[in-house]
Amino acid sequence: MQQLGDAMTIKQVAKFVGCSSWTVRNKLVPAGLPHFRSSPSGKLTFFHEQVVAWVLARQNQTKGGTNR
């Protein structure tokens, strides 16, 4: 579990990234943000190291570090 880092809720990810929970669920997850869902109707779980790696990869894809 150490490689994945701590488990994070959708609210924690939203705060970490600087957006709303709605944006995480409806924009970032469909854009490829790594997550785990225990069942089709289960809550989303994110792992800190995966979120960090995904954010860094997205920053490297855009010039200037923003994707707006």
PQR file with spaces between the fields and no chain letter, atoms N, CA, C, O and H, PARSE charges and radii, in Angstrom:
ATOM       1  N    MET     1       0.811   -1.188    0.000 -0.4000 1.5000
ATOM       2  CA   MET     1       0.000    0.000    0.000 -0.0000 2.0000
ATOM       3  C    MET     1       0.864    1.265    0.000  0.5500 1.7000
ATOM       4  O    MET     1       0.406    2.330   -0.413 -0.5500 1.4000
ATOM       5  N    GLN     2       2.092    1.149    0.455 -0.4000 1.5000
ATOM       6  CA   GLN     2       2.976    2.297    0.542 -0.0000 2.0000
ATOM       7  C    GLN     2       3.214    2.932   -0.830  0.5500 1.7000
ATOM       8  O    GLN     2       3.340    4.153   -0.924 -0.5500 1.4000
ATOM       9  H    GLN     2       2.464    0.283    0.790  0.4000 1.0000
ATOM      10  N    GLN     3       3.277    2.135   -1.887 -0.4000 1.5000
ATOM      11  CA   GLN     3       3.509    2.672   -3.222 -0.0000 2.0000
ATOM      12  C    GLN     3       2.343    3.540   -3.693  0.5500 1.7000
ATOM      13  O    GLN     3       2.543    4.495   -4.443 -0.5500 1.4000
ATOM      14  H    GLN     3       3.175    1.143   -1.811  0.4000 1.0000
ATOM      15  N    LEU     4       1.149    3.217   -3.262 -0.4000 1.5000
ATOM      16  CA   LEU     4      -0.023    3.982   -3.672 -0.0000 2.0000
ATOM      17  C    LEU     4      -0.226    5.224   -2.821  0.5500 1.7000
ATOM      18  O    LEU     4      -0.877    6.175   -3.253 -0.5500 1.4000
ATOM      19  H    LEU     4       0.986    2.441   -2.652  0.4000 1.0000
ATOM      20  N    GLY     5       0.314    5.221   -1.638 -0.4000 1.5000
ATOM      21  CA   GLY     5       0.088    6.331   -0.719 -0.0000 2.0000
ATOM      22  C    GLY     5      -1.234    6.156    0.003  0.5500 1.7000
ATOM      23  O    GLY     5      -1.883    5.116   -0.101 -0.5500 1.4000
ATOM      24  H    GLY     5       0.842    4.449   -1.287  0.4000 1.0000
ATOM      25  N    ASP     6      -1.619    7.176    0.727 -0.4000 1.5000
ATOM      26  CA   ASP     6      -2.854    7.130    1.499 -0.0000 2.0000
ATOM      27  C    ASP     6      -4.075    7.158    0.591  0.5500 1.7000
ATOM      28  O    ASP     6      -4.055    7.768   -0.478 -0.5500 1.4000
ATOM      29  H    ASP     6      -1.092    8.021    0.812  0.4000 1.0000
ATOM      30  N    ALA     7      -5.132    6.494    1.029 -0.4000 1.5000
ATOM      31  CA   ALA     7      -6.412    6.556    0.328 -0.0000 2.0000
ATOM      32  C    ALA     7      -7.006    7.939    0.539  0.5500 1.7000
ATOM      33  O    ALA     7      -6.885    8.518    1.618 -0.5500 1.4000
ATOM      34  H    ALA     7      -5.147    5.999    1.898  0.4000 1.0000
ATOM      35  N    MET     8      -7.650    8.466   -0.498 -0.4000 1.5000
ATOM      36  CA   MET     8      -8.250    9.791   -0.439 -0.0000 2.0000
ATOM      37  C    MET     8      -9.698    9.720   -0.895  0.5500 1.7000
ATOM      38  O    MET     8     -10.042    8.939   -1.782 -0.5500 1.4000
ATOM      39  H    MET     8      -7.748    7.995   -1.375  0.4000 1.0000
ATOM      40  N    THR     9     -10.541   10.537   -0.283 -0.4000 1.5000
ATOM      41  CA   THR     9     -11.925   10.651   -0.723 -0.0000 2.0000
ATOM      42  C    THR     9     -11.997   11.635   -1.885  0.5500 1.7000
ATOM      43  O    THR     9     -11.024   12.327   -2.187 -0.5500 1.4000
ATOM      44  H    THR     9     -10.262   11.172    0.437  0.4000 1.0000
ATOM      45  N    ILE    10     -13.133   11.690   -2.517 -0.4000 1.5000
ATOM      46  CA   ILE    10     -13.311   12.636   -3.624 -0.0000 2.0000
ATOM      47  C    ILE    10     -13.172   14.074   -3.133  0.5500 1.7000
ATOM      48  O    ILE    10     -12.659   14.927   -3.857 -0.5500 1.4000
ATOM      49  H    ILE    10     -13.923   11.128   -2.271  0.4000 1.0000
ATOM      50  N    LYS    11     -13.627   14.352   -1.902 -0.4000 1.5000
ATOM      51  CA   LYS    11     -13.487   15.699   -1.344 -0.0000 2.0000
ATOM      52  C    LYS    11     -12.027   16.050   -1.102  0.5500 1.7000
ATOM      53  O    LYS    11     -11.614   17.186   -1.335 -0.5500 1.4000
ATOM      54  H    LYS    11     -14.044   13.659   -1.314  0.4000 1.0000
ATOM      55  N    GLN    12     -11.244   15.084   -0.637 -0.4000 1.5000
ATOM      56  CA   GLN    12      -9.822   15.322   -0.412 -0.0000 2.0000
ATOM      57  C    GLN    12      -9.091   15.579   -1.724  0.5500 1.7000
ATOM      58  O    GLN    12      -8.220   16.446   -1.798 -0.5500 1.4000
ATOM      59  H    GLN    12     -11.579   14.161   -0.449  0.4000 1.0000
ATOM      60  N    VAL    13      -9.450   14.824   -2.756 -0.4000 1.5000
ATOM      61  CA   VAL    13      -8.832   15.030   -4.077 -0.0000 2.0000
ATOM      62  C    VAL    13      -9.198   16.414   -4.601  0.5500 1.7000
ATOM      63  O    VAL    13      -8.344   17.122   -5.133 -0.5500 1.4000
ATOM      64  H    VAL    13     -10.158   14.120   -2.696  0.4000 1.0000
ATOM      65  N    ALA    14     -10.452   16.799   -4.454 -0.4000 1.5000
ATOM      66  CA   ALA    14     -10.891   18.111   -4.919 -0.0000 2.0000
ATOM      67  C    ALA    14     -10.103   19.219   -4.233  0.5500 1.7000
ATOM      68  O    ALA    14      -9.659   20.165   -4.883 -0.5500 1.4000
ATOM      69  H    ALA    14     -11.147   16.224   -4.021  0.4000 1.0000
ATOM      70  N    LYS    15      -9.933   19.104   -2.942 -0.4000 1.5000
ATOM      71  CA   LYS    15      -9.165   20.110   -2.202 -0.0000 2.0000
ATOM      72  C    LYS    15      -7.701   20.107   -2.644  0.5500 1.7000
ATOM      73  O    LYS    15      -7.104   21.169   -2.818 -0.5500 1.4000
ATOM      74  H    LYS    15     -10.294   18.335   -2.413  0.4000 1.0000
ATOM      75  N    PHE    16      -7.131   18.934   -2.825 -0.4000 1.5000
ATOM      76  CA   PHE    16      -5.737   18.795   -3.246 -0.0000 2.0000
ATOM      77  C    PHE    16      -5.501   19.435   -4.618  0.5500 1.7000
ATOM      78  O    PHE    16      -4.513   20.137   -4.828 -0.5500 1.4000
ATOM      79  H    PHE    16      -7.617   18.071   -2.684  0.4000 1.0000
ATOM      80  N    VAL    17      -6.420   19.181   -5.537 -0.4000 1.5000
ATOM      81  CA   VAL    17      -6.278   19.679   -6.910 -0.0000 2.0000
ATOM      82  C    VAL    17      -6.727   21.141   -7.020  0.5500 1.7000
ATOM      83  O    VAL    17      -6.268   21.873   -7.897 -0.5500 1.4000
ATOM      84  H    VAL    17      -7.223   18.610   -5.367  0.4000 1.0000
ATOM      85  N    GLY    18      -7.619   21.555   -6.131 -0.4000 1.5000
ATOM      86  CA   GLY    18      -8.095   22.937   -6.160 -0.0000 2.0000
ATOM      87  C    GLY    18      -9.355   23.123   -6.977  0.5500 1.7000
ATOM      88  O    GLY    18      -9.491   24.105   -7.707 -0.5500 1.4000
ATOM      89  H    GLY    18      -7.993   20.960   -5.418  0.4000 1.0000
ATOM      90  N    CYS    19     -10.278   22.180   -6.856 -0.4000 1.5000
ATOM      91  CA   CYS    19     -11.529   22.276   -7.586 -0.0000 2.0000
ATOM      92  C    CYS    19     -12.650   21.686   -6.723  0.5500 1.7000
ATOM      93  O    CYS    19     -12.430   21.373   -5.553 -0.5500 1.4000
ATOM      94  H    CYS    19     -10.167   21.382   -6.263  0.4000 1.0000
ATOM      95  N    SER    20     -13.831   21.536   -7.287 -0.4000 1.5000
ATOM      96  CA   SER    20     -14.958   20.976   -6.549 -0.0000 2.0000
ATOM      97  C    SER    20     -15.028   19.455   -6.721  0.5500 1.7000
ATOM      98  O    SER    20     -14.421   18.885   -7.628 -0.5500 1.4000
ATOM      99  H    SER    20     -14.009   21.790   -8.237  0.4000 1.0000
ATOM     100  N    SER    21     -15.778   18.823   -5.834 -0.4000 1.5000
ATOM     101  CA   SER    21     -16.018   17.380   -5.963 -0.0000 2.0000
ATOM     102  C    SER    21     -16.726   17.077   -7.278  0.5500 1.7000
ATOM     103  O    SER    21     -16.463   16.053   -7.909 -0.5500 1.4000
ATOM     104  H    SER    21     -16.271   19.286   -5.097  0.4000 1.0000
ATOM     105  N    TRP    22     -17.626   17.970   -7.689 -0.4000 1.5000
ATOM     106  CA   TRP    22     -18.342   17.794   -8.954 -0.0000 2.0000
ATOM     107  C    TRP    22     -17.351   17.739  -10.117  0.5500 1.7000
ATOM     108  O    TRP    22     -17.481   16.897  -11.006 -0.5500 1.4000
ATOM     109  H    TRP    22     -17.839   18.802   -7.177  0.4000 1.0000
ATOM     110  N    THR    23     -16.371   18.626  -10.112 -0.4000 1.5000
ATOM     111  CA   THR    23     -15.374   18.659  -11.181 -0.0000 2.0000
ATOM     112  C    THR    23     -14.547   17.383  -11.204  0.5500 1.7000
ATOM     113  O    THR    23     -14.245   16.851  -12.272 -0.5500 1.4000
ATOM     114  H    THR    23     -16.265   19.310   -9.390  0.4000 1.0000
ATOM     115  N    VAL    24     -14.183   16.895  -10.025 -0.4000 1.5000
ATOM     116  CA   VAL    24     -13.427   15.638   -9.973 -0.0000 2.0000
ATOM     117  C    VAL    24     -14.248   14.521  -10.612  0.5500 1.7000
ATOM     118  O    VAL    24     -13.756   13.804  -11.483 -0.5500 1.4000
ATOM     119  H    VAL    24     -14.429   17.327   -9.158  0.4000 1.0000
ATOM     120  N    ARG    25     -15.498   14.374  -10.177 -0.4000 1.5000
ATOM     121  CA   ARG    25     -16.351   13.278  -10.654 -0.0000 2.0000
ATOM     122  C    ARG    25     -16.698   13.407  -12.138  0.5500 1.7000
ATOM     123  O    ARG    25     -16.664   12.416  -12.868 -0.5500 1.4000
ATOM     124  H    ARG    25     -15.897   14.956   -9.469  0.4000 1.0000
ATOM     125  N    ASN    26     -17.028   14.604  -12.583 -0.4000 1.5000
ATOM     126  CA   ASN    26     -17.571   14.781  -13.923 -0.0000 2.0000
ATOM     127  C    ASN    26     -16.572   15.219  -14.985  0.5500 1.7000
ATOM     128  O    ASN    26     -16.853   15.124  -16.179 -0.5500 1.4000
ATOM     129  H    ASN    26     -17.055   15.409  -11.990  0.4000 1.0000
ATOM     130  N    LYS    27     -15.419   15.694  -14.564 -0.4000 1.5000
ATOM     131  CA   LYS    27     -14.412   16.141  -15.535 -0.0000 2.0000
ATOM     132  C    LYS    27     -13.106   15.357  -15.433  0.5500 1.7000
ATOM     133  O    LYS    27     -12.583   14.882  -16.441 -0.5500 1.4000
ATOM     134  H    LYS    27     -15.190   15.771  -13.594  0.4000 1.0000
ATOM     135  N    LEU    28     -12.580   15.221  -14.212 -0.4000 1.5000
ATOM     136  CA   LEU    28     -11.252   14.622  -14.072 -0.0000 2.0000
ATOM     137  C    LEU    28     -11.270   13.100  -14.164  0.5500 1.7000
ATOM     138  O    LEU    28     -10.384   12.512  -14.785 -0.5500 1.4000
ATOM     139  H    LEU    28     -13.005   15.607  -13.393  0.4000 1.0000
ATOM     140  N    VAL    29     -12.268   12.450  -13.555 -0.4000 1.5000
ATOM     141  CA   VAL    29     -12.349   10.990  -13.657 -0.0000 2.0000
ATOM     142  C    VAL    29     -12.520   10.564  -15.124  0.5500 1.7000
ATOM     143  O    VAL    29     -11.807    9.669  -15.578 -0.5500 1.4000
ATOM     144  H    VAL    29     -12.987   12.928  -13.050  0.4000 1.0000
ATOM     145  N    PRO    30     -13.451   11.183  -15.883 -0.5600 1.5000
ATOM     146  CA   PRO    30     -13.544   10.812  -17.302  0.2800 2.0000
ATOM     147  C    PRO    30     -12.281   11.142  -18.104  0.5500 1.7000
ATOM     148  O    PRO    30     -12.023   10.534  -19.143 -0.5500 1.4000
ATOM     149  N    ALA    31     -11.497   12.108  -17.615 -0.4000 1.5000
ATOM     150  CA   ALA    31     -10.243   12.465  -18.291 -0.0000 2.0000
ATOM     151  C    ALA    31      -9.100   11.529  -17.925  0.5500 1.7000
ATOM     152  O    ALA    31      -7.985   11.683  -18.424 -0.5500 1.4000
ATOM     153  H    ALA    31     -11.706   12.601  -16.771  0.4000 1.0000
ATOM     154  N    GLY    32      -9.371   10.558  -17.056 -0.4000 1.5000
ATOM     155  CA   GLY    32      -8.358    9.552  -16.766 -0.0000 2.0000
ATOM     156  C    GLY    32      -7.775    9.563  -15.369  0.5500 1.7000
ATOM     157  O    GLY    32      -6.832    8.817  -15.102 -0.5500 1.4000
ATOM     158  H    GLY    32     -10.276   10.432  -16.650  0.4000 1.0000
ATOM     159  N    LEU    33      -8.295   10.378  -14.469 -0.4000 1.5000
ATOM     160  CA   LEU    33      -7.784   10.395  -13.098 -0.0000 2.0000
ATOM     161  C    LEU    33      -7.942    9.002  -12.492  0.5500 1.7000
ATOM     162  O    LEU    33      -9.061    8.494  -12.415 -0.5500 1.4000
ATOM     163  H    LEU    33      -9.061   10.984  -14.685  0.4000 1.0000
ATOM     164  N    PRO    34      -6.852    8.375  -12.061 -0.5600 1.5000
ATOM     165  CA   PRO    34      -6.921    7.013  -11.527  0.2800 2.0000
ATOM     166  C    PRO    34      -7.765    6.944  -10.251  0.5500 1.7000
ATOM     167  O    PRO    34      -7.641    7.783   -9.358 -0.5500 1.4000
ATOM     168  N    HIS    35      -8.618    5.931  -10.191 -0.4000 1.5000
ATOM     169  CA   HIS    35      -9.478    5.742   -9.028 -0.0000 2.0000
ATOM     170  C    HIS    35      -9.840    4.274   -8.905  0.5500 1.7000
ATOM     171  O    HIS    35      -9.594    3.478   -9.812 -0.5500 1.4000
ATOM     172  H    HIS    35      -8.719    5.250  -10.916  0.4000 1.0000
ATOM     173  N    PHE    36     -10.418    3.934   -7.788 -0.4000 1.5000
ATOM     174  CA   PHE    36     -10.886    2.575   -7.522 -0.0000 2.0000
ATOM     175  C    PHE    36     -12.324    2.667   -7.063  0.5500 1.7000
ATOM     176  O    PHE    36     -12.667    3.499   -6.224 -0.5500 1.4000
ATOM     177  H    PHE    36     -10.617    4.580   -7.052  0.4000 1.0000
ATOM     178  N    ARG    37     -13.169    1.802   -7.621 -0.4000 1.5000
ATOM     179  CA   ARG    37     -14.572    1.737   -7.211 -0.0000 2.0000
ATOM     180  C    ARG    37     -14.845    0.291   -6.821  0.5500 1.7000
ATOM     181  O    ARG    37     -14.683   -0.618   -7.635 -0.5500 1.4000
ATOM     182  H    ARG    37     -12.890    1.126   -8.303  0.4000 1.0000
ATOM     183  N    SER    38     -15.259    0.079   -5.581 -0.4000 1.5000
ATOM     184  CA   SER    38     -15.424   -1.282   -5.061 -0.0000 2.0000
ATOM     185  C    SER    38     -16.604   -2.017   -5.678  0.5500 1.7000
ATOM     186  O    SER    38     -16.613   -3.248   -5.723 -0.5500 1.4000
ATOM     187  H    SER    38     -15.391    0.817   -4.919  0.4000 1.0000
ATOM     188  N    SER    39     -17.591   -1.283   -6.151 -0.4000 1.5000
ATOM     189  CA   SER    39     -18.754   -1.883   -6.820 -0.0000 2.0000
ATOM     190  C    SER    39     -19.323   -0.838   -7.771  0.5500 1.7000
ATOM     191  O    SER    39     -18.960    0.335   -7.684 -0.5500 1.4000
ATOM     192  H    SER    39     -17.584   -0.284   -6.114  0.4000 1.0000
ATOM     193  N    PRO    40     -20.213   -1.248   -8.680 -0.5600 1.5000
ATOM     194  CA   PRO    40     -20.754   -0.265   -9.631  0.2800 2.0000
ATOM     195  C    PRO    40     -21.378    0.966   -8.969  0.5500 1.7000
ATOM     196  O    PRO    40     -21.317    2.064   -9.522 -0.5500 1.4000
ATOM     197  N    SER    41     -21.970    0.790   -7.804 -0.4000 1.5000
ATOM     198  CA   SER    41     -22.576    1.941   -7.122 -0.0000 2.0000
ATOM     199  C    SER    41     -21.745    2.398   -5.921  0.5500 1.7000
ATOM     200  O    SER    41     -22.193    3.226   -5.128 -0.5500 1.4000
ATOM     201  H    SER    41     -22.020   -0.102   -7.355  0.4000 1.0000
ATOM     202  N    GLY    42     -20.533    1.852   -5.793 -0.4000 1.5000
ATOM     203  CA   GLY    42     -19.681    2.179   -4.651 -0.0000 2.0000
ATOM     204  C    GLY    42     -19.011    3.533   -4.775  0.5500 1.7000
ATOM     205  O    GLY    42     -18.947    4.119   -5.856 -0.5500 1.4000
ATOM     206  H    GLY    42     -20.169    1.179   -6.437  0.4000 1.0000
ATOM     207  N    LYS    43     -18.516    4.015   -3.653 -0.4000 1.5000
ATOM     208  CA   LYS    43     -17.845    5.314   -3.661 -0.0000 2.0000
ATOM     209  C    LYS    43     -16.486    5.206   -4.346  0.5500 1.7000
ATOM     210  O    LYS    43     -15.896    4.129   -4.430 -0.5500 1.4000
ATOM     211  H    LYS    43     -18.569    3.539   -2.775  0.4000 1.0000
ATOM     212  N    LEU    44     -16.017    6.321   -4.821 -0.4000 1.5000
ATOM     213  CA   LEU    44     -14.716    6.384   -5.469 -0.0000 2.0000
ATOM     214  C    LEU    44     -13.631    6.536   -4.415  0.5500 1.7000
ATOM     215  O    LEU    44     -13.774    7.306   -3.465 -0.5500 1.4000
ATOM     216  H    LEU    44     -16.497    7.196   -4.753  0.4000 1.0000
ATOM     217  N    THR    45     -12.549    5.799   -4.592 -0.4000 1.5000
ATOM     218  CA   THR    45     -11.387    5.917   -3.734 -0.0000 2.0000
ATOM     219  C    THR    45     -10.195    6.252   -4.623  0.5500 1.7000
ATOM     220  O    THR    45     -10.003    5.653   -5.681 -0.5500 1.4000
ATOM     221  H    THR    45     -12.433    5.174   -5.364  0.4000 1.0000
ATOM     222  N    PHE    46      -9.409    7.206   -4.181 -0.4000 1.5000
ATOM     223  CA   PHE    46      -8.230    7.635   -4.918 -0.0000 2.0000
ATOM     224  C    PHE    46      -7.016    7.390   -4.038  0.5500 1.7000
ATOM     225  O    PHE    46      -7.134    7.367   -2.813 -0.5500 1.4000
ATOM     226  H    PHE    46      -9.564    7.692   -3.321  0.4000 1.0000
ATOM     227  N    PHE    47      -5.856    7.208   -4.645 -0.4000 1.5000
ATOM     228  CA   PHE    47      -4.631    7.007   -3.893 -0.0000 2.0000
ATOM     229  C    PHE    47      -3.668    8.145   -4.206  0.5500 1.7000
ATOM     230  O    PHE    47      -3.431    8.484   -5.365 -0.5500 1.4000
ATOM     231  H    PHE    47      -5.761    7.227   -5.640  0.4000 1.0000
ATOM     232  N    HIS    48      -3.123    8.724   -3.142 -0.4000 1.5000
ATOM     233  CA   HIS    48      -2.341    9.953   -3.225 -0.0000 2.0000
ATOM     234  C    HIS    48      -1.263    9.915   -4.301  0.5500 1.7000
ATOM     235  O    HIS    48      -1.179   10.832   -5.118 -0.5500 1.4000
ATOM     236  H    HIS    48      -3.316    8.448   -2.200  0.4000 1.0000
ATOM     237  N    GLU    49      -0.451    8.887   -4.317 -0.4000 1.5000
ATOM     238  CA   GLU    49       0.667    8.842   -5.274 -0.0000 2.0000
ATOM     239  C    GLU    49       0.171    8.779   -6.716  0.5500 1.7000
ATOM     240  O    GLU    49       0.803    9.343   -7.609 -0.5500 1.4000
ATOM     241  H    GLU    49      -0.520    8.142   -3.653  0.4000 1.0000
ATOM     242  N    GLN    50      -0.944    8.104   -6.953 -0.4000 1.5000
ATOM     243  CA   GLN    50      -1.507    8.048   -8.300 -0.0000 2.0000
ATOM     244  C    GLN    50      -2.047    9.415   -8.720  0.5500 1.7000
ATOM     245  O    GLN    50      -1.883    9.828   -9.868 -0.5500 1.4000
ATOM     246  H    GLN    50      -1.458    7.646   -6.228  0.4000 1.0000
ATOM     247  N    VAL    51      -2.684   10.106   -7.793 -0.4000 1.5000
ATOM     248  CA   VAL    51      -3.203   11.444   -8.097 -0.0000 2.0000
ATOM     249  C    VAL    51      -2.043   12.387   -8.416  0.5500 1.7000
ATOM     250  O    VAL    51      -2.104   13.134   -9.392 -0.5500 1.4000
ATOM     251  H    VAL    51      -2.817    9.771   -6.861  0.4000 1.0000
ATOM     252  N    VAL    52      -0.996   12.356   -7.605 -0.4000 1.5000
ATOM     253  CA   VAL    52       0.170   13.219   -7.840 -0.0000 2.0000
ATOM     254  C    VAL    52       0.783   12.916   -9.207  0.5500 1.7000
ATOM     255  O    VAL    52       1.073   13.837   -9.971 -0.5500 1.4000
ATOM     256  H    VAL    52      -0.946   11.749   -6.813  0.4000 1.0000
ATOM     257  N    ALA    53       0.981   11.648   -9.518 -0.4000 1.5000
ATOM     258  CA   ALA    53       1.575   11.262  -10.804 -0.0000 2.0000
ATOM     259  C    ALA    53       0.705   11.727  -11.966  0.5500 1.7000
ATOM     260  O    ALA    53       1.227   12.185  -12.982 -0.5500 1.4000
ATOM     261  H    ALA    53       0.746   10.900   -8.897  0.4000 1.0000
ATOM     262  N    TRP    54      -0.617   11.614  -11.830 -0.4000 1.5000
ATOM     263  CA   TRP    54      -1.537   12.026  -12.889 -0.0000 2.0000
ATOM     264  C    TRP    54      -1.467   13.538  -13.093  0.5500 1.7000
ATOM     265  O    TRP    54      -1.424   14.008  -14.229 -0.5500 1.4000
ATOM     266  H    TRP    54      -1.041   11.241  -11.005  0.4000 1.0000
ATOM     267  N    VAL    55      -1.456   14.301  -11.999 -0.4000 1.5000
ATOM     268  CA   VAL    55      -1.375   15.756  -12.096 -0.0000 2.0000
ATOM     269  C    VAL    55      -0.059   16.164  -12.754  0.5500 1.7000
ATOM     270  O    VAL    55      -0.049   17.025  -13.635 -0.5500 1.4000
ATOM     271  H    VAL    55      -1.491   13.920  -11.075  0.4000 1.0000
ATOM     272  N    LEU    56       1.042   15.560  -12.339 -0.4000 1.5000
ATOM     273  CA   LEU    56       2.342   15.902  -12.932 -0.0000 2.0000
ATOM     274  C    LEU    56       2.377   15.578  -14.421  0.5500 1.7000
ATOM     275  O    LEU    56       2.908   16.355  -15.215 -0.5500 1.4000
ATOM     276  H    LEU    56       1.034   14.861  -11.624  0.4000 1.0000
ATOM     277  N    ALA    57       1.816   14.440  -14.800 -0.4000 1.5000
ATOM     278  CA   ALA    57       1.778   14.062  -16.215 -0.0000 2.0000
ATOM     279  C    ALA    57       0.957   15.062  -17.023  0.5500 1.7000
ATOM     280  O    ALA    57       1.331   15.418  -18.141 -0.5500 1.4000
ATOM     281  H    ALA    57       1.385   13.809  -14.155  0.4000 1.0000
ATOM     282  N    ARG    58      -0.159   15.512  -16.459 -0.4000 1.5000
ATOM     283  CA   ARG    58      -0.996   16.497  -17.151 -0.0000 2.0000
ATOM     284  C    ARG    58      -0.270   17.835  -17.278  0.5500 1.7000
ATOM     285  O    ARG    58      -0.392   18.513  -18.299 -0.5500 1.4000
ATOM     286  H    ARG    58      -0.463   15.222  -15.551  0.4000 1.0000
ATOM     287  N    GLN    59       0.479   18.215  -16.253 -0.4000 1.5000
ATOM     288  CA   GLN    59       1.231   19.467  -16.322 -0.0000 2.0000
ATOM     289  C    GLN    59       2.300   19.398  -17.398  0.5500 1.7000
ATOM     290  O    GLN    59       2.557   20.388  -18.084 -0.5500 1.4000
ATOM     291  H    GLN    59       0.578   17.664  -15.424  0.4000 1.0000
ATOM     292  N    ASN    60       2.923   18.245  -17.550 -0.4000 1.5000
ATOM     293  CA   ASN    60       3.962   18.080  -18.561 -0.0000 2.0000
ATOM     294  C    ASN    60       3.399   18.080  -19.972  0.5500 1.7000
ATOM     295  O    ASN    60       4.125   18.352  -20.928 -0.5500 1.4000
ATOM     296  H    ASN    60       2.714   17.441  -16.992  0.4000 1.0000
ATOM     297  N    GLN    61       2.102   17.774  -20.113 -0.4000 1.5000
ATOM     298  CA   GLN    61       1.464   17.753  -21.435 -0.0000 2.0000
ATOM     299  C    GLN    61       1.108   19.146  -21.921  0.5500 1.7000
ATOM     300  O    GLN    61       0.949   19.370  -23.121 -0.5500 1.4000
ATOM     301  H    GLN    61       1.512   17.552  -19.336  0.4000 1.0000
ATOM     302  N    THR    62       0.984   20.086  -20.988 -0.4000 1.5000
ATOM     303  CA   THR    62       0.568   21.437  -21.372 -0.0000 2.0000
ATOM     304  C    THR    62       1.723   22.404  -21.142  0.5500 1.7000
ATOM     305  O    THR    62       2.533   22.217  -20.234 -0.5500 1.4000
ATOM     306  H    THR    62       1.114   19.905  -20.013  0.4000 1.0000
ATOM     307  N    LYS    63       1.787   23.405  -21.947 -0.4000 1.5000
ATOM     308  CA   LYS    63       2.833   24.411  -21.783 -0.0000 2.0000
ATOM     309  C    LYS    63       2.402   25.378  -20.678  0.5500 1.7000
ATOM     310  O    LYS    63       1.272   25.867  -20.691 -0.5500 1.4000
ATOM     311  H    LYS    63       1.129   23.557  -22.685  0.4000 1.0000
ATOM     312  N    GLY    64       3.268   25.649  -19.751 -0.4000 1.5000
ATOM     313  CA   GLY    64       2.975   26.560  -18.667 -0.0000 2.0000
ATOM     314  C    GLY    64       2.335   25.922  -17.462  0.5500 1.7000
ATOM     315  O    GLY    64       2.147   26.590  -16.445 -0.5500 1.4000
ATOM     316  H    GLY    64       4.186   25.252  -19.741  0.4000 1.0000
ATOM     317  N    GLY    65       1.991   24.645  -17.541 -0.4000 1.5000
ATOM     318  CA   GLY    65       1.476   23.943  -16.386 -0.0000 2.0000
ATOM     319  C    GLY    65      -0.005   24.094  -16.134  0.5500 1.7000
ATOM     320  O    GLY    65      -0.497   23.578  -15.130 -0.5500 1.4000
ATOM     321  H    GLY    65       2.144   24.103  -18.367  0.4000 1.0000
ATOM     322  N    THR    66      -0.749   24.783  -17.000 -0.4000 1.5000
ATOM     323  CA   THR    66      -2.192   24.889  -16.797 -0.0000 2.0000
ATOM     324  C    THR    66      -2.913   24.272  -17.977  0.5500 1.7000
ATOM     325  O    THR    66      -2.390   24.221  -19.090 -0.5500 1.4000
ATOM     326  H    THR    66      -0.349   25.202  -17.815  0.4000 1.0000
ATOM     327  N    ASN    67      -4.108   23.810  -17.716 -0.4000 1.5000
ATOM     328  CA   ASN    67      -4.891   23.146  -18.752 -0.0000 2.0000
ATOM     329  C    ASN    67      -6.250   23.822  -18.839  0.5500 1.7000
ATOM     330  O    ASN    67      -7.288   23.211  -18.587 -0.5500 1.4000
ATOM     331  H    ASN    67      -4.532   23.851  -16.811  0.4000 1.0000
ATOM     332  N    ARG    68      -6.215   25.100  -19.202 -0.4000 1.5000
ATOM     333  CA   ARG    68      -7.482   25.864  -19.286 -0.0000 2.0000
ATOM     334  C    ARG    68      -7.716   26.326  -20.683  0.5500 1.7000
ATOM     335  O    ARG    68      -8.722   26.980  -20.957 -0.5500 1.4000
ATOM     336  H    ARG    68      -5.372   25.597  -19.406  0.4000 1.0000
